[in-house]
Amino acid sequence: MYSNLIRDTIQIDKKAREAVQELKTKKDNLDVLIKEEEKHLKKAMLKEIKDAVAALKKKYQEEIDVKKEHEKIKFDAALKELHEVYQREKDEWVKTIYASCIK
């Protein structure tokens, strides 16, 4: 009876020591685990940031392209109108300048 009690006590003590030793080992490795987790989180956040920057860059580039095309159309229309005014008025302008120089 007492031998079973002693054996059970020894077994419980052995299991408790193993559990304590395992916890000590985990505690000793905690710094390493934290550094690994920190590295993993930094990598994940950096990827997320890069993806967000790439998406914004693409969006802004599309907006720039649309505005550039719109401004090119406006510029071409203004240039055409200016050219038409020049063609229409150049003879009159030459006469006016010539008249101003002679007088």
C-alpha positions as CSV (number, residue, x, y, z in Angstrom):
1,M,0.0,0.0,0.0
2,Y,2.7,2.5,1.0
3,S,4.9,1.3,-1.9
4,N,2.1,2.2,-4.4
5,L,1.8,5.6,-2.7
6,I,5.5,6.2,-2.8
7,R,5.7,5.0,-6.4
8,D,2.7,7.3,-7.4
9,T,4.3,10.2,-5.6
10,I,7.6,9.7,-7.4
11,Q,5.8,9.4,-10.8
12,I,3.8,12.6,-10.1
13,D,7.1,14.4,-9.0
14,K,8.8,13.2,-12.1
15,K,6.0,14.4,-14.3
16,A,6.0,17.8,-12.5
17,R,9.8,18.1,-12.9
18,E,9.5,17.3,-16.6
19,A,6.7,19.9,-17.0
20,V,8.8,22.5,-15.2
21,Q,11.8,21.7,-17.3
22,E,9.7,22.0,-20.5
23,L,8.4,25.4,-19.3
24,K,12.0,26.5,-18.5
25,T,13.1,25.4,-22.0
26,K,10.1,27.3,-23.6
27,K,11.0,30.4,-21.5
28,D,14.6,30.2,-22.6
29,N,13.5,29.9,-26.3
30,L,10.9,32.7,-25.9
31,D,13.3,35.4,-27.1
32,V,14.0,33.4,-30.2
33,L,10.3,32.8,-30.9
34,I,9.5,36.5,-30.4
35,K,12.3,37.5,-32.8
36,E,11.0,35.0,-35.4
37,E,7.4,36.2,-35.0
38,E,8.6,39.8,-35.2
39,K,10.5,39.0,-38.4
40,H,7.4,37.2,-39.8
41,L,5.1,40.2,-39.0
42,K,7.6,42.7,-40.5
43,K,7.7,40.7,-43.7
44,A,4.0,40.4,-43.9
45,M,3.4,44.1,-43.2
46,L,6.1,45.1,-45.7
47,K,4.4,43.0,-48.4
48,E,1.0,44.6,-47.5
49,I,2.5,48.1,-47.7
50,K,4.2,47.3,-51.0
51,D,1.0,46.0,-52.4
52,A,-0.9,49.1,-51.3
53,V,1.7,51.4,-52.8
54,A,1.7,49.4,-56.1
55,A,-2.1,49.7,-56.2
56,L,-2.0,53.4,-55.5
57,K,0.7,53.9,-58.1
58,K,-1.3,52.0,-60.7
59,K,-4.5,54.0,-59.9
60,Y,-2.6,57.4,-60.1
61,Q,-0.9,56.4,-63.3
62,E,-4.3,55.6,-64.9
63,E,-5.6,59.0,-63.7
64,I,-2.6,60.7,-65.1
65,D,-3.0,58.9,-68.5
66,V,-6.7,59.9,-68.7
67,K,-5.9,63.5,-67.8
68,K,-3.0,63.6,-70.2
69,E,-5.2,62.4,-73.0
70,H,-7.9,64.9,-72.2
71,E,-5.3,67.8,-72.1
72,K,-3.8,66.6,-75.4
73,I,-7.3,66.7,-77.0
74,K,-7.8,70.3,-75.6
75,F,-4.4,71.3,-76.8
76,D,-4.9,70.0,-80.3
77,A,-8.3,71.8,-80.5
78,A,-6.7,75.1,-79.4
79,L,-3.8,74.6,-81.8
80,K,-6.2,74.0,-84.7
81,E,-8.2,77.0,-83.8
82,L,-5.1,79.2,-83.5
83,H,-3.9,77.9,-86.9
84,E,-7.3,78.7,-88.4
85,V,-7.2,82.2,-87.0
86,Y,-3.7,82.7,-88.4
87,Q,-4.7,81.5,-91.8
88,R,-7.8,83.7,-91.8
89,E,-6.1,86.9,-90.5
90,K,-2.5,86.7,-91.7
91,D,-3.0,88.8,-94.8
92,E,-4.7,91.5,-92.8
93,W,-1.9,91.4,-90.2
94,V,0.7,91.7,-92.9
95,K,-1.1,94.7,-94.4
96,T,-1.4,96.3,-90.9
97,I,2.3,95.8,-90.1
98,Y,3.3,97.0,-93.5
99,A,1.1,100.1,-93.2
100,S,2.5,100.8,-89.7
101,C,6.1,100.6,-91.0
102,I,5.6,102.9,-94.0
103,K,3.8,105.7,-92.0
